Amino acid sequence: MLYKIFENQRSFMEPFAEFAQATAKLYSNPISPWSNTLLGHRMSAGYDLLYRLGKDYIKPEFGIQSIDVDGVEIAIHDRVEINKPFCELRRFKRFSDDAKTLAKIKGQPVVLIVAPLSGHYATLLRDTVKTMLKDHKVYITDWRNARLVPLSEGEFHLDDYVNYVQEFIRHLQNKYGNCHVISVCQPTVPVLAAVSLMASRGEKIPLSMTMMGGPIDARKSPTAVNNLAMNKSLNWFENNVIYRVPDNFPGAGRRVYPGFLQHSGFVAMNPERHFKSHYDYFKDLIKGDDAHAEAHRHFYDEYNAVLDMDADYYLETIQTVFQEFKLVRGTWEVKSPEGVMELVRPQDIHNTGLITIEGELDDISGSGQTKAAHKLCTGLPREIMDHLEVKGAGHYGIFSGRRWRDMVYPVVKEFIATHNKAHPVRAKAAKPKTVKTAAKRVAQ
């Protein structure tokens, strides 16, 4: 019922949002008699803010058209390589007419970025992808909004997430020989499970795993997000945040955790910060500060675009990761596509590099939660594992923005190169410096 009420409200507000947008343009139009007056600037700014507060935010585009590599512009074309009911494996193909550049990028490491399925779209990792493309062949998991998936496509469970990741890894292995995996936030847990299961079966596993800001062991330094998941019963979540998709969507009748409820939770974590941001946007519009106003639009176009999560997947994640801690307790069993229950054993992983990355000020995944993967992967020698704590970085700072580009990426790049040189993809990578040295240099 709540979902239907929200949709009715959104539909009711839509014409008012469009009216606010039109009125803002009317007051700011150069031929308008108010365009050069203080009143006109204030009215235009106010209506523009009303429009952005009332509009419907759709899934953003990645929008990566090109990148610059050593002064050479490389064109980027993203396309779907594997189309699953709940996820697309998206590839970012690089093109160049420069022969030297083509020879250079041909043998670069292949990286699968596993994006979170925790409210926002995979486009939240746009900066991660764009930066990685300079030195890697990049693929990403682009998760679908569950309200757009018809009931005829079946259910989606946490086990299915793990199986999707395994399928994507095998696809890249068959195509290139092997790959590297990066997981950001929520997927650190299912990615570790996926690689563990492949190792237990004796399958080829990725050359390296990079795990960033994820709840491998949510018991360590629990955050407000962790506490909510830990202190409420599973029945509470099912009775209070799970609703059926209304009839006006392809996934009508599917049980989901709606995006609008997730967004309310995001905002409730830092309401003062969001209020100040919107007020600053209003002042920037009055002053004519287009650069800061556009930065605000860009951020909130991404932040306000949320997706519904399938209820089975969401509830099982709460239970497995935040309540029963099955991964760290060694009790997690995953059902394979063939229906076989398999125990997740990270200790069976051998000869795969592991680096964990945490932000010093992360308020989503607390200190030590990601690093906990080291104690689980007892089959890995210490010399092929590393950890980086990024000083001054919050949750988003470890995979997006200046700290990601200047402090984290150089370490990740060198770590991947180190573990790629023994098993190169079509060409050998240049011999890098040791990861340990790089981590110390960047962190200082």
Buried (B, 14 or more C-beta within 10 A) or exposed (E): EEBBEBBEEBEEBEEEBEBBBEBBBBBBEEEBEBBEEEEBBBBBBBBBBBBBEBBEBEBBEBEBEBBEBEEBEBEBEBEEBBEBBBBBBBBBEBEBEBEEBBEBBEBBBBBBBBBBBBBBBBBBBBBBBBBBBBBBBBBBBBBBBBBBBBEEBEBBBBBBBBBBBBBBBBBBBEBEBBBBBBBBBBBBBBBBBBBBBBBBEEEBBBBBBBBBBBBBBBBBBBBEBBEBBBEBEBEEBBEEBBBBBBEEBBBEEBBBBBBBBBBEBBBEEEEEEBEEBBEBBBEBBBEEBEEBBEEBEEEBBBBBBBBBBBBBBBBBBBBBBBBBBBBBEEEBEBBBEEEEEBEBBBBBBEBBBBBBBBBBEBEBBBBBBBBBBBEBBEBBEEEBBBBBBBEEBBBBBBBBBEBBBEBBBBBBBBBBBBBBBEEBBEEEBEEBEEBEEBBEEBEE
